């Protein structure tokens, strides 16, 4: 179902880990979403779309700031600045102290790393590098709704954390003065909605790199070994259907309705994160 030219990403691997059928529909059949996606509990569809739009705009504004360009102009910028939620995010970014980050900073950088007989892509919001020491920090901007503290143990096991740290260690040497030691790699989340401190930081090492390489390669080979639709089974954990637009195709609407009333916290966070990351901007 996938050939040697297929390029994996953190979201495609996350989709497969959540539900092989979702991976099949999205990446093999390229099935259009059959309906408007379910929204996080308590959010109307239009409000959720506006939330995603603002998250994408924040990424673009931060990128332009690092590049030394004006953030934006015109009516669209005025509307964003007037929005209380976006204005809070931007004010917090402007007030943040980034002096602890390495000095060479590249926004929106895509890395292409080897993954067994496949390749793995990771688009970094920001890569900050000390070219003298090889220390490299990936920074990811997060706009999760609500001021709740993020559990580091949950974020550390997220597919994004594992994929981005692995990709940095495996393919980041050209940006790190030739250094390729996993011990010099870090991943920092910056939470725009979280109370102080807004940073959640992770260090990497050789053992974690070896484990992630084995785990991610295993997932890619598992996908490659499946050669018909029946082998891409639906998840048995119907909570995973709660934020999936394919639930009507899988006849999981009843389960979705129940889960959206009392959704598991981690599932809610994970799908909200994925929604922001996949939005094209």
C-alpha positions in Angstrom: 0.0 0.0 0.0 3.0 2.3 0.4 6.1 2.3 -1.8 9.7 3.1 -1.1 9.1 6.7 -2.1 6.5 7.3 0.6 7.7 10.0 3.1 6.5 9.5 6.7 5.7 12.4 9.1 4.9 12.7 12.7 1.2 13.0 11.9 1.0 10.1 9.5 2.7 7.8 12.0 0.5 9.2 14.8 -2.6 8.5 12.7 -1.4 4.9 12.1 -0.7 4.4 15.8 -4.1 5.7 16.7 -6.0 3.9 14.0 -4.7 2.0 11.0 -7.9 2.6 9.1 -7.5 6.3 9.5 -4.0 6.0 7.9 -5.4 3.9 5.1 -8.2 6.4 4.3 -6.0 9.5 4.6 -2.7 8.5 3.0 -3.5 5.5 0.8 -7.0 6.2 -0.6 -6.5 10.0 0.0 -10.2 10.0 0.9 -11.5 13.6 1.3 -12.9 14.2 4.8 -16.6 13.3 4.4 -17.9 16.0 6.7 -16.8 18.9 8.9 -14.5 17.6 11.6 -15.8 17.2 15.1 -14.7 19.9 17.4 -13.3 19.8 20.9 -16.0 19.8 23.5 -17.6 23.1 24.0 -16.5 24.7 20.7 -18.7 25.5 17.8 -17.5 24.6 14.3 -16.9 28.2 13.2 -15.2 29.0 16.5 -12.9 26.0 16.1 -12.0 27.0 12.5 -11.2 30.5 13.8 -9.0 29.0 16.5 -7.1 27.0 13.9 -6.8 30.1 11.7 -5.4 32.2 14.6 -2.9 29.4 15.5 -1.6 29.3 11.9 -1.4 33.1 11.9 0.7 33.1 15.1 3.2 30.7 13.4 3.4 32.9 10.4 3.9 36.1 12.5 6.6 34.4 14.6 8.4 33.2 11.4 8.4 36.7 10.0 9.7 38.1 13.2 12.7 35.8 13.2 13.3 36.7 9.6 13.3 40.4 10.5 10.1 41.1 8.4 7.0 43.0 9.4 4.5 40.5 11.0 1.6 41.6 8.8 -0.3 44.7 7.6 -3.7 45.7 6.5 -7.2 44.8 7.7 -6.3 41.1 8.5 -3.5 42.2 10.9 -5.8 44.7 12.5 -8.4 42.0 13.0 -5.9 39.7 14.6 -4.5 42.3 16.9 -8.1 43.2 18.0 -8.8 39.5 18.8 -8.3 39.1 22.6 -6.9 35.6 22.3 -4.5 36.3 19.5 -3.4 39.5 21.2 -2.6 37.6 24.4 -0.5 35.1 22.5 1.4 37.7 20.6 2.0 39.9 23.7 3.4 36.8 25.5 5.7 36.1 22.6 7.0 39.6 22.5 7.6 39.6 26.3 9.3 36.2 26.3 13.0 36.0 27.1 14.7 33.9 24.4 18.3 34.7 25.3 18.9 31.1 26.6 18.4 29.8 23.0 21.5 29.3 20.8 22.2 32.3 18.6 21.8 30.9 15.1 18.0 30.7 14.6 16.2 29.3 11.5 12.4 29.3 11.4 10.2 26.9 9.5 13.0 24.4 8.6 12.2 21.0 7.1 14.5 18.1 7.8 14.4 14.9 5.8 15.8 12.0 7.8 16.5 8.3 6.9 14.1 5.8 8.4 15.2 2.3 7.5 14.4 2.0 3.8 12.0 5.0 4.0 12.4 8.7 4.7 10.9 10.8 7.5 10.1 14.5 7.3 9.9 17.0 10.2 9.0 20.6 9.7 10.5 22.5 12.7 8.9 25.8 13.8 12.4 27.0 14.9 15.8 25.5 15.0 18.3 27.3 17.2 22.0 26.2 17.0 25.3 26.9 18.6 27.7 26.2 15.8 30.7 26.1 18.1 29.3 23.4 20.5 26.8 21.7 18.2 24.0 22.3 20.7 20.7 22.4 18.8 17.2 23.2 20.1 13.9 22.7 18.3 11.2 25.1 19.5 7.6 24.4 18.8 4.8 27.0 19.3 1.6 25.6 20.8 -1.7 27.3 21.0 -3.8 24.8 23.0 -7.1 26.2 24.2 -7.4 26.7 27.9 -4.8 27.5 30.7 -4.1 24.0 31.9 -0.7 22.7 32.8 0.8 20.3 30.3 2.0 17.0 31.7 5.7 16.5 30.6 5.3 12.7 30.6 2.5 13.0 28.1 4.4 15.5 25.8 7.6 13.4 26.0 5.8 10.4 24.5 4.0 12.3 21.8 4.9 11.3 18.3 5.9 14.8 17.4 8.5 14.9 20.2 10.0 11.6 19.2 10.0 12.3 15.5 11.5 15.8 15.7 14.2 14.8 18.1 15.1 11.8 16.0 15.1 13.8 12.8 17.3 16.5 14.3 19.8 13.9 15.5 19.7 11.9 12.3 19.7 14.7 9.7 20.6 18.0 11.5 24.4 17.8 11.2 24.6 20.2 8.3 22.9 22.9 10.4 25.0 22.0 13.5 28.5 22.6 12.3 28.8 18.9 11.4 27.9 17.7 14.9 25.6 14.7 15.1 25.5 13.7 18.8 22.0 13.1 20.1 23.2 14.3 23.5 23.4 17.9 22.1 19.7 17.9 20.9 16.8 19.4 22.8 13.1 19.9 22.2 11.3 22.9 23.7 7.5 23.5 23.7 6.3 27.0 24.2 2.7 27.1 25.3 1.0 30.3 24.4 -2.0 29.8 26.6 -0.3 28.2 29.6 0.4 30.1 32.8 4.1 30.7 33.7 6.3 28.9 33.0 5.3 28.4 29.4 8.2 26.2 28.5 8.3 22.4 28.6 11.8 21.2 27.8 13.3 17.8 26.9 16.9 16.7 26.5 17.9 13.9 24.2 20.6 11.2 24.4 22.0 8.2 22.5 19.7 5.7 24.3 16.6 7.6 23.4 17.8 8.0 19.8 18.3 4.3 19.5 14.9 3.6 21.0 13.1 6.1 18.8 14.9 4.8 15.6 13.8 1.3 16.4 10.2 2.3 17.3 9.7 4.6 14.2 11.3 2.1 11.9 9.1 -0.7 13.3 6.0 1.5 12.6 7.0 2.2 9.0 7.7 -1.5 8.3 4.4 -2.5 9.9 2.6 -0.1 7.5 4.6 -1.3 4.5 3.8 -5.0 5.3 0.1 -4.4 5.0 -1.1 -5.1 1.4 -4.8 -4.8 1.4 -7.6 -2.7 3.0 -8.7 -5.4 5.4 -5.3 -5.3 7.1 -5.8 -1.6 8.1 -8.2 -2.3 10.9 -10.3 0.2 12.8 -9.1 1.0 16.3 -10.7 -0.8 19.2 -10.4 2.3 21.3 -13.4 4.3 20.1 -12.3 7.4 22.0 -9.9 7.8 19.1 -12.9 8.4 16.9 -14.0 11.5 18.8 -11.9 13.9 16.8 -11.8 12.0 13.5 -13.8 13.2 10.5 -14.0 9.7 9.0 -16.2 8.4 11.8 -19.3 8.4 9.5 -17.5 6.1 7.0 -16.6 3.7 9.9 -20.1 4.0 11.4 -18.8 5.2 14.7 -21.1 8.2 15.0 -22.8 6.9 18.2 -19.5 6.4 19.9 -18.3 9.9 18.8 -21.4 11.5 20.2 -20.9 9.8 23.6 -17.1 10.6 23.7 -17.5 14.2 22.8 -19.6 14.7 25.9 -16.9 13.1 28.2 -13.7 13.0 26.2 -10.5 11.8 27.6 -8.1 14.7 28.3 -5.1 13.3 26.5 -7.1 12.4 23.4 -8.6 15.9 23.4 -5.2 17.5 23.6 -3.7 15.2 20.9 -6.3 15.9 18.3 -6.3 19.6 18.9 -2.5 19.7 18.5 -2.8 17.7 15.3 -5.5 20.0 13.9 -3.3 23.0 14.3 -0.2 21.3 12.8 -2.0 20.1 9.7 -3.6 23.4 8.8 -2.0 24.8 5.7 -0.9 28.4 6.0 
